[in-house]
Amino acid sequence: MQLRNREKAYHLIFVTNEIITRSLLITFGNNIKKIKIKK
């Protein structure tokens, strides 16, 4: 029971990390595009 809860927690952390990383990359990429367009 305890092991399964820990696995769920790790999975949640992993998924959250994926989402954050992806949105950060998208935001970062959009900012680079905007900067390039300004120049």
CHARMM-style PDB file with segment names, atoms N, HN, CA, C and O in Angstrom:
ATOM      1  N   MET     1       0.839  -1.205   0.000  1.00  0.00      PROA
ATOM      2  CA  MET     1       0.000   0.000   0.000  1.00  0.00      PROA
ATOM      3  C   MET     1       0.877   1.260   0.000  1.00  0.00      PROA
ATOM      4  O   MET     1       0.663   2.183  -0.785  1.00  0.00      PROA
ATOM      5  N   GLN     2       1.861   1.273   0.894  1.00  0.00      PROA
ATOM      6  HN  GLN     2       2.035   0.523   1.532  1.00  0.00      PROA
ATOM      7  CA  GLN     2       2.725   2.446   0.992  1.00  0.00      PROA
ATOM      8  C   GLN     2       3.571   2.601  -0.272  1.00  0.00      PROA
ATOM      9  O   GLN     2       3.790   3.712  -0.755  1.00  0.00      PROA
ATOM     10  N   LEU     3       4.042   1.469  -0.797  1.00  0.00      PROA
ATOM     11  HN  LEU     3       3.864   0.567  -0.404  1.00  0.00      PROA
ATOM     12  CA  LEU     3       4.877   1.496  -1.996  1.00  0.00      PROA
ATOM     13  C   LEU     3       4.084   2.069  -3.169  1.00  0.00      PROA
ATOM     14  O   LEU     3       4.605   2.862  -3.953  1.00  0.00      PROA
ATOM     15  N   ARG     4       2.828   1.661  -3.281  1.00  0.00      PROA
ATOM     16  HN  ARG     4       2.405   1.016  -2.644  1.00  0.00      PROA
ATOM     17  CA  ARG     4       2.002   2.128  -4.390  1.00  0.00      PROA
ATOM     18  C   ARG     4       1.799   3.644  -4.295  1.00  0.00      PROA
ATOM     19  O   ARG     4       1.817   4.342  -5.308  1.00  0.00      PROA
ATOM     20  N   ASN     5       1.605   4.148  -3.066  1.00  0.00      PROA
ATOM     21  HN  ASN     5       1.590   3.581  -2.242  1.00  0.00      PROA
ATOM     22  CA  ASN     5       1.437   5.590  -2.889  1.00  0.00      PROA
ATOM     23  C   ASN     5       2.695   6.322  -3.318  1.00  0.00      PROA
ATOM     24  O   ASN     5       2.625   7.378  -3.947  1.00  0.00      PROA
ATOM     25  N   ARG     6       3.857   5.754  -2.972  1.00  0.00      PROA
ATOM     26  HN  ARG     6       3.913   4.896  -2.460  1.00  0.00      PROA
ATOM     27  CA  ARG     6       5.123   6.386  -3.343  1.00  0.00      PROA
ATOM     28  C   ARG     6       5.262   6.402  -4.859  1.00  0.00      PROA
ATOM     29  O   ARG     6       5.699   7.399  -5.434  1.00  0.00      PROA
ATOM     30  N   GLU     7       4.889   5.296  -5.510  1.00  0.00      PROA
ATOM     31  HN  GLU     7       4.534   4.487  -5.042  1.00  0.00      PROA
ATOM     32  CA  GLU     7       4.957   5.235  -6.972  1.00  0.00      PROA
ATOM     33  C   GLU     7       4.056   6.294  -7.592  1.00  0.00      PROA
ATOM     34  O   GLU     7       4.433   6.947  -8.566  1.00  0.00      PROA
ATOM     35  N   LYS     8       2.860   6.462  -7.023  1.00  0.00      PROA
ATOM     36  HN  LYS     8       2.554   5.932  -6.232  1.00  0.00      PROA
ATOM     37  CA  LYS     8       1.936   7.473  -7.539  1.00  0.00      PROA
ATOM     38  C   LYS     8       2.543   8.857  -7.386  1.00  0.00      PROA
ATOM     39  O   LYS     8       2.441   9.686  -8.291  1.00  0.00      PROA
ATOM     40  N   ALA     9       3.172   9.109  -6.252  1.00  0.00      PROA
ATOM     41  HN  ALA     9       3.255   8.436  -5.517  1.00  0.00      PROA
ATOM     42  CA  ALA     9       3.785  10.417  -6.006  1.00  0.00      PROA
ATOM     43  C   ALA     9       4.898  10.675  -7.014  1.00  0.00      PROA
ATOM     44  O   ALA     9       4.980  11.758  -7.593  1.00  0.00      PROA
ATOM     45  N   TYR    10       5.754   9.677  -7.220  1.00  0.00      PROA
ATOM     46  HN  TYR    10       5.688   8.797  -6.749  1.00  0.00      PROA
ATOM     47  CA  TYR    10       6.839   9.835  -8.191  1.00  0.00      PROA
ATOM     48  C   TYR    10       6.283  10.100  -9.579  1.00  0.00      PROA
ATOM     49  O   TYR    10       6.804  10.936 -10.318  1.00  0.00      PROA
ATOM     50  N   HSD    11       5.216   9.381  -9.931  1.00  0.00      PROA
ATOM     51  HN  HSD    11       4.793   8.702  -9.330  1.00  0.00      PROA
ATOM     52  CA  HSD    11       4.616   9.552 -11.245  1.00  0.00      PROA
ATOM     53  C   HSD    11       4.062  10.976 -11.388  1.00  0.00      PROA
ATOM     54  O   HSD    11       4.240  11.615 -12.426  1.00  0.00      PROA
ATOM     55  N   LEU    12       3.396  11.463 -10.345  1.00  0.00      PROA
ATOM     56  HN  LEU    12       3.252  10.944  -9.503  1.00  0.00      PROA
ATOM     57  CA  LEU    12       2.842  12.818 -10.373  1.00  0.00      PROA
ATOM     58  C   LEU    12       3.957  13.838 -10.559  1.00  0.00      PROA
ATOM     59  O   LEU    12       3.841  14.762 -11.364  1.00  0.00      PROA
ATOM     60  N   ILE    13       5.052  13.659  -9.796  1.00  0.00      PROA
ATOM     61  HN  ILE    13       5.147  12.909  -9.142  1.00  0.00      PROA
ATOM     62  CA  ILE    13       6.186  14.580  -9.897  1.00  0.00      PROA
ATOM     63  C   ILE    13       6.748  14.555 -11.313  1.00  0.00      PROA
ATOM     64  O   ILE    13       7.042  15.598 -11.896  1.00  0.00      PROA
ATOM     65  N   PHE    14       6.894  13.351 -11.857  1.00  0.00      PROA
ATOM     66  HN  PHE    14       6.656  12.503 -11.383  1.00  0.00      PROA
ATOM     67  CA  PHE    14       7.450  13.201 -13.204  1.00  0.00      PROA
ATOM     68  C   PHE    14       6.570  13.905 -14.236  1.00  0.00      PROA
ATOM     69  O   PHE    14       7.065  14.644 -15.087  1.00  0.00      PROA
ATOM     70  N   VAL    15       5.257  13.666 -14.149  1.00  0.00      PROA
ATOM     71  HN  VAL    15       4.855  13.066 -13.457  1.00  0.00      PROA
ATOM     72  CA  VAL    15       4.317  14.267 -15.104  1.00  0.00      PROA
ATOM     73  C   VAL    15       4.351  15.789 -14.978  1.00  0.00      PROA
ATOM     74  O   VAL    15       4.375  16.500 -15.982  1.00  0.00      PROA
ATOM     75  N   THR    16       4.351  16.284 -13.735  1.00  0.00      PROA
ATOM     76  HN  THR    16       4.331  15.706 -12.919  1.00  0.00      PROA
ATOM     77  CA  THR    16       4.387  17.733 -13.516  1.00  0.00      PROA
ATOM     78  C   THR    16       5.654  18.316 -14.107  1.00  0.00      PROA
ATOM     79  O   THR    16       5.620  19.361 -14.757  1.00  0.00      PROA
ATOM     80  N   ASN    17       6.786  17.636 -13.880  1.00  0.00      PROA
ATOM     81  HN  ASN    17       6.814  16.788 -13.352  1.00  0.00      PROA
ATOM     82  CA  ASN    17       8.064  18.086 -14.438  1.00  0.00      PROA
ATOM     83  C   ASN    17       7.982  18.171 -15.951  1.00  0.00      PROA
ATOM     84  O   ASN    17       8.424  19.154 -16.547  1.00  0.00      PROA
ATOM     85  N   GLU    18       7.415  17.138 -16.577  1.00  0.00      PROA
ATOM     86  HN  GLU    18       7.056  16.340 -16.093  1.00  0.00      PROA
ATOM     87  CA  GLU    18       7.282  17.117 -18.036  1.00  0.00      PROA
ATOM     88  C   GLU    18       6.487  18.328 -18.515  1.00  0.00      PROA
ATOM     89  O   GLU    18       6.889  19.016 -19.454  1.00  0.00      PROA
ATOM     90  N   ILE    19       5.349  18.582 -17.857  1.00  0.00      PROA
ATOM     91  HN  ILE    19       5.022  18.023 -17.094  1.00  0.00      PROA
ATOM     92  CA  ILE    19       4.473  19.685 -18.274  1.00  0.00      PROA
ATOM     93  C   ILE    19       5.202  21.018 -18.119  1.00  0.00      PROA
ATOM     94  O   ILE    19       5.171  21.859 -19.018  1.00  0.00      PROA
ATOM     95  N   ILE    20       5.869  21.207 -16.951  1.00  0.00      PROA
ATOM     96  HN  ILE    20       5.894  20.524 -16.221  1.00  0.00      PROA
ATOM     97  CA  ILE    20       6.574  22.467 -16.704  1.00  0.00      PROA
ATOM     98  C   ILE    20       7.679  22.653 -17.726  1.00  0.00      PROA
ATOM     99  O   ILE    20       7.820  23.731 -18.305  1.00  0.00      PROA
ATOM    100  N   THR    21       8.470  21.599 -17.953  1.00  0.00      PROA
ATOM    101  HN  THR    21       8.356  20.724 -17.483  1.00  0.00      PROA
ATOM    102  CA  THR    21       9.580  21.704 -18.903  1.00  0.00      PROA
ATOM    103  C   THR    21       9.056  22.056 -20.287  1.00  0.00      PROA
ATOM    104  O   THR    21       9.612  22.913 -20.973  1.00  0.00      PROA
ATOM    105  N   ARG    22       7.992  21.394 -20.684  1.00  0.00      PROA
ATOM    106  HN  ARG    22       7.540  20.698 -20.126  1.00  0.00      PROA
ATOM    107  CA  ARG    22       7.450  21.621 -22.024  1.00  0.00      PROA
ATOM    108  C   ARG    22       6.954  23.049 -22.177  1.00  0.00      PROA
ATOM    109  O   ARG    22       7.247  23.698 -23.181  1.00  0.00      PROA
ATOM    110  N   SER    23       6.200  23.556 -21.188  1.00  0.00      PROA
ATOM    111  HN  SER    23       5.962  23.028 -20.372  1.00  0.00      PROA
ATOM    112  CA  SER    23       5.667  24.918 -21.303  1.00  0.00      PROA
ATOM    113  C   SER    23       6.803  25.934 -21.240  1.00  0.00      PROA
ATOM    114  O   SER    23       6.751  26.967 -21.908  1.00  0.00      PROA
ATOM    115  N   LEU    24       7.839  25.641 -20.430  1.00  0.00      PROA
ATOM    116  HN  LEU    24       7.880  24.802 -19.888  1.00  0.00      PROA
ATOM    117  CA  LEU    24       8.996  26.544 -20.371  1.00  0.00      PROA
ATOM    118  C   LEU    24       9.676  26.594 -21.730  1.00  0.00      PROA
ATOM    119  O   LEU    24      10.021  27.671 -22.215  1.00  0.00      PROA
ATOM    120  N   LEU    25       9.871  25.433 -22.347  1.00  0.00      PROA
ATOM    121  HN  LEU    25       9.592  24.557 -21.953  1.00  0.00      PROA
ATOM    122  CA  LEU    25      10.521  25.382 -23.667  1.00  0.00      PROA
ATOM    123  C   LEU    25       9.698  26.150 -24.691  1.00  0.00      PROA
ATOM    124  O   LEU    25      10.251  26.882 -25.511  1.00  0.00      PROA
ATOM    125  N   ILE    26       8.379  25.987 -24.648  1.00  0.00      PROA
ATOM    126  HN  ILE    26       7.929  25.392 -23.981  1.00  0.00      PROA
ATOM    127  CA  ILE    26       7.507  26.678 -25.604  1.00  0.00      PROA
ATOM    128  C   ILE    26       7.604  28.183 -25.398  1.00  0.00      PROA
ATOM    129  O   ILE    26       7.741  28.936 -26.363  1.00  0.00      PROA
ATOM    130  N   THR    27       7.533  28.629 -24.135  1.00  0.00      PROA
ATOM    131  HN  THR    27       7.422  28.017 -23.351  1.00  0.00      PROA
ATOM    132  CA  THR    27       7.626  30.059 -23.838  1.00  0.00      PROA
ATOM    133  C   THR    27       8.971  30.600 -24.281  1.00  0.00      PROA
ATOM    134  O   THR    27       9.054  31.661 -24.900  1.00  0.00      PROA
ATOM    135  N   PHE    28      10.025  29.860 -23.959  1.00  0.00      PROA
ATOM    136  HN  PHE    28       9.958  28.998 -23.456  1.00  0.00      PROA
ATOM    137  CA  PHE    28      11.388  30.260 -24.328  1.00  0.00      PROA
ATOM    138  C   PHE    28      11.512  30.378 -25.841  1.00  0.00      PROA
ATOM    139  O   PHE    28      12.051  31.363 -26.347  1.00  0.00      PROA
ATOM    140  N   GLY    29      11.017  29.378 -26.563  1.00  0.00      PROA
ATOM    141  HN  GLY    29      10.579  28.579 -26.152  1.00  0.00      PROA
ATOM    142  CA  GLY    29      11.070  29.390 -28.025  1.00  0.00      PROA
ATOM    143  C   GLY    29      10.300  30.569 -28.596  1.00  0.00      PROA
ATOM    144  O   GLY    29      10.763  31.205 -29.543  1.00  0.00      PROA
ATOM    145  N   ASN    30       9.123  30.874 -28.033  1.00  0.00      PROA
ATOM    146  HN  ASN    30       8.747  30.357 -27.263  1.00  0.00      PROA
ATOM    147  CA  ASN    30       8.328  32.004 -28.521  1.00  0.00      PROA
ATOM    148  C   ASN    30       9.064  33.311 -28.279  1.00  0.00      PROA
ATOM    149  O   ASN    30       9.036  34.204 -29.126  1.00  0.00      PROA
ATOM    150  N   ASN    31       9.727  33.433 -27.128  1.00  0.00      PROA
ATOM    151  HN  ASN    31       9.750  32.707 -26.441  1.00  0.00      PROA
ATOM    152  CA  ASN    31      10.481  34.653 -26.825  1.00  0.00      PROA
ATOM    153  C   ASN    31      11.612  34.834 -27.816  1.00  0.00      PROA
ATOM    154  O   ASN    31      11.851  35.947 -28.285  1.00  0.00      PROA
ATOM    155  N   ILE    32      12.315  33.752 -28.145  1.00  0.00      PROA
ATOM    156  HN  ILE    32      12.120  32.848 -27.764  1.00  0.00      PROA
ATOM    157  CA  ILE    32      13.419  33.834 -29.109  1.00  0.00      PROA
ATOM    158  C   ILE    32      12.884  34.292 -30.465  1.00  0.00      PROA
ATOM    159  O   ILE    32      13.502  35.123 -31.129  1.00  0.00      PROA
ATOM    160  N   LYS    33      11.737  33.750 -30.873  1.00  0.00      PROA
ATOM    161  HN  LYS    33      11.235  33.074 -30.333  1.00  0.00      PROA
ATOM    162  CA  LYS    33      11.140  34.150 -32.153  1.00  0.00      PROA
ATOM    163  C   LYS    33      10.815  35.637 -32.141  1.00  0.00      PROA
ATOM    164  O   LYS    33      11.077  36.338 -33.119  1.00  0.00      PROA
ATOM    165  N   LYS    34      10.243  36.126 -31.037  1.00  0.00      PROA
ATOM    166  HN  LYS    34      10.030  35.557 -30.243  1.00  0.00      PROA
ATOM    167  CA  LYS    34       9.881  37.545 -30.938  1.00  0.00      PROA
ATOM    168  C   LYS    34      11.131  38.412 -31.027  1.00  0.00      PROA
ATOM    169  O   LYS    34      11.132  39.435 -31.712  1.00  0.00      PROA
ATOM    170  N   ILE    35      12.194  38.007 -30.335  1.00  0.00      PROA
ATOM    171  HN  ILE    35      12.193  37.176 -29.778  1.00  0.00      PROA
ATOM    172  CA  ILE    35      13.438  38.787 -30.343  1.00  0.00      PROA
ATOM    173  C   ILE    35      14.005  38.833 -31.758  1.00  0.00      PROA
ATOM    174  O   ILE    35      14.445  39.885 -32.221  1.00  0.00      PROA
ATOM    175  N   LYS    36      13.994  37.685 -32.447  1.00  0.00      PROA
ATOM    176  HN  LYS    36      13.637  36.830 -32.071  1.00  0.00      PROA
ATOM    177  CA  LYS    36      14.536  37.628 -33.812  1.00  0.00      PROA
ATOM    178  C   LYS    36      13.717  38.523 -34.739  1.00  0.00      PROA
ATOM    179  O   LYS    36      14.275  39.181 -35.617  1.00  0.00      PROA
ATOM    180  N   ILE    37      12.404  38.552 -34.551  1.00  0.00      PROA
ATOM    181  HN  ILE    37      11.951  38.017 -33.838  1.00  0.00      PROA
ATOM    182  CA  ILE    37      11.539  39.377 -35.402  1.00  0.00      PROA
ATOM    183  C   ILE    37      11.835  40.857 -35.146  1.00  0.00      PROA
ATOM    184  O   ILE    37      11.861  41.650 -36.087  1.00  0.00      PROA
ATOM    185  N   LYS    38      12.058  41.235 -33.886  1.00  0.00      PROA
ATOM    186  HN  LYS    38      12.037  40.590 -33.122  1.00  0.00      PROA
ATOM    187  CA  LYS    38      12.338  42.639 -33.553  1.00  0.00      PROA
ATOM    188  C   LYS    38      13.614  43.113 -34.237  1.00  0.00      PROA
ATOM    189  O   LYS    38      13.676  44.241 -34.726  1.00  0.00      PROA
ATOM    190  N   LYS    39      14.639  42.249 -34.274  1.00  0.00      PROA
ATOM    191  HN  LYS    39      14.589  41.333 -33.877  1.00  0.00      PROA
ATOM    192  CA  LYS    39      15.896  42.631 -34.923  1.00  0.00      PROA
ATOM    193  C   LYS    39      15.671  42.627 -36.432  1.00  0.00      PROA
ATOM    194  OT1 LYS    39      16.592  42.918 -37.195  1.00  0.00      PROA
TER     195      LYS     39
END
